[in-house]
Amino acid sequence: MREAVFVVRHRPNGGLVAECQALRLCVSAMDHEQLQEEARDALISAVGPAHMSYRVRMRRPAHTAR
């Protein structure tokens, strides 16, 4: 099964935004549950029936060493 990995960031207004670089998708929502649904809907729109072969994953951004 393929994975659509979305990197989640907090927005200044309190909402969340998630980006999947590999599929060039970006979604936003006010909470994690809604964000997951938005990501799934975006995936369905982007790849159509093939969305069944994808698993949506949410990840926090990696911290870089300074």
ChimeraX commands (.cxc) that place a marker at each C-alpha (Angstrom):
marker #1 position 0.00,0.00,0.00 radius 0.5
marker #1 position 1.27,3.48,-0.89 radius 0.5
marker #1 position 1.31,6.33,1.59 radius 0.5
marker #1 position 0.32,9.95,1.12 radius 0.5
marker #1 position 2.36,11.67,3.83 radius 0.5
marker #1 position 1.08,15.09,4.89 radius 0.5
marker #1 position 3.31,17.34,6.99 radius 0.5
marker #1 position 1.18,19.22,9.53 radius 0.5
marker #1 position 1.88,22.75,10.73 radius 0.5
marker #1 position -0.03,25.08,13.03 radius 0.5
marker #1 position -1.31,28.33,11.57 radius 0.5
marker #1 position -1.16,31.59,13.52 radius 0.5
marker #1 position -5.00,31.74,13.68 radius 0.5
marker #1 position -5.12,28.42,15.54 radius 0.5
marker #1 position -5.94,26.23,12.55 radius 0.5
marker #1 position -3.84,23.55,10.91 radius 0.5
marker #1 position -2.41,23.16,7.44 radius 0.5
marker #1 position -1.04,19.95,5.93 radius 0.5
marker #1 position 1.01,19.49,2.76 radius 0.5
marker #1 position 1.82,16.38,0.76 radius 0.5
marker #1 position 4.85,17.31,-1.35 radius 0.5
marker #1 position 4.83,14.10,-3.40 radius 0.5
marker #1 position 1.29,14.65,-4.68 radius 0.5
marker #1 position 1.35,18.46,-4.49 radius 0.5
marker #1 position -1.63,18.64,-2.18 radius 0.5
marker #1 position -2.36,21.19,0.54 radius 0.5
marker #1 position -5.33,21.18,2.93 radius 0.5
marker #1 position -6.36,23.16,5.99 radius 0.5
marker #1 position -8.79,22.71,8.88 radius 0.5
marker #1 position -9.41,23.79,12.45 radius 0.5
marker #1 position -8.74,20.39,14.09 radius 0.5
marker #1 position -6.93,17.12,13.42 radius 0.5
marker #1 position -10.06,15.08,12.69 radius 0.5
marker #1 position -11.28,17.53,10.06 radius 0.5
marker #1 position -7.76,17.80,8.64 radius 0.5
marker #1 position -7.67,14.01,8.13 radius 0.5
marker #1 position -11.00,14.17,6.26 radius 0.5
marker #1 position -9.81,17.07,4.09 radius 0.5
marker #1 position -6.62,15.16,3.24 radius 0.5
marker #1 position -8.61,12.09,2.21 radius 0.5
marker #1 position -10.94,14.21,0.04 radius 0.5
marker #1 position -7.97,15.92,-1.62 radius 0.5
marker #1 position -6.38,12.55,-2.31 radius 0.5
marker #1 position -9.60,11.24,-3.88 radius 0.5
marker #1 position -9.80,14.33,-6.11 radius 0.5
marker #1 position -6.15,14.03,-7.12 radius 0.5
marker #1 position -5.87,10.31,-7.94 radius 0.5
marker #1 position -9.48,9.20,-8.41 radius 0.5
marker #1 position -10.29,5.49,-7.94 radius 0.5
marker #1 position -6.62,4.76,-7.22 radius 0.5
marker #1 position -7.08,6.45,-3.83 radius 0.5
marker #1 position -7.97,3.00,-2.45 radius 0.5
marker #1 position -4.30,2.02,-2.76 radius 0.5
marker #1 position -3.16,4.94,-0.57 radius 0.5
marker #1 position -3.01,5.38,3.17 radius 0.5
marker #1 position -3.13,8.96,4.48 radius 0.5
marker #1 position -0.49,9.73,7.12 radius 0.5
marker #1 position -0.09,12.92,9.15 radius 0.5
marker #1 position 3.35,13.89,10.41 radius 0.5
marker #1 position 4.81,16.83,12.27 radius 0.5
marker #1 position 7.67,18.64,10.54 radius 0.5
marker #1 position 11.14,17.35,11.33 radius 0.5
marker #1 position 13.17,19.64,13.54 radius 0.5
marker #1 position 16.48,20.68,12.06 radius 0.5
marker #1 position 19.64,20.76,14.13 radius 0.5
marker #1 position 21.18,24.18,14.64 radius 0.5
marker link #1:1,2 radius 0.2
marker link #1:2,3 radius 0.2
marker link #1:3,4 radius 0.2
marker link #1:4,5 radius 0.2
marker link #1:5,6 radius 0.2
marker link #1:6,7 radius 0.2
marker link #1:7,8 radius 0.2
marker link #1:8,9 radius 0.2
marker link #1:9,10 radius 0.2
marker link #1:10,11 radius 0.2
marker link #1:11,12 radius 0.2
marker link #1:12,13 radius 0.2
marker link #1:13,14 radius 0.2
marker link #1:14,15 radius 0.2
marker link #1:15,16 radius 0.2
marker link #1:16,17 radius 0.2
marker link #1:17,18 radius 0.2
marker link #1:18,19 radius 0.2
marker link #1:19,20 radius 0.2
marker link #1:20,21 radius 0.2
marker link #1:21,22 radius 0.2
marker link #1:22,23 radius 0.2
marker link #1:23,24 radius 0.2
marker link #1:24,25 radius 0.2
marker link #1:25,26 radius 0.2
marker link #1:26,27 radius 0.2
marker link #1:27,28 radius 0.2
marker link #1:28,29 radius 0.2
marker link #1:29,30 radius 0.2
marker link #1:30,31 radius 0.2
marker link #1:31,32 radius 0.2
marker link #1:32,33 radius 0.2
marker link #1:33,34 radius 0.2
marker link #1:34,35 radius 0.2
marker link #1:35,36 radius 0.2
marker link #1:36,37 radius 0.2
marker link #1:37,38 radius 0.2
marker link #1:38,39 radius 0.2
marker link #1:39,40 radius 0.2
marker link #1:40,41 radius 0.2
marker link #1:41,42 radius 0.2
marker link #1:42,43 radius 0.2
marker link #1:43,44 radius 0.2
marker link #1:44,45 radius 0.2
marker link #1:45,46 radius 0.2
marker link #1:46,47 radius 0.2
marker link #1:47,48 radius 0.2
marker link #1:48,49 radius 0.2
marker link #1:49,50 radius 0.2
marker link #1:50,51 radius 0.2
marker link #1:51,52 radius 0.2
marker link #1:52,53 radius 0.2
marker link #1:53,54 radius 0.2
marker link #1:54,55 radius 0.2
marker link #1:55,56 radius 0.2
marker link #1:56,57 radius 0.2
marker link #1:57,58 radius 0.2
marker link #1:58,59 radius 0.2
marker link #1:59,60 radius 0.2
marker link #1:60,61 radius 0.2
marker link #1:61,62 radius 0.2
marker link #1:62,63 radius 0.2
marker link #1:63,64 radius 0.2
marker link #1:64,65 radius 0.2
marker link #1:65,66 radius 0.2
view
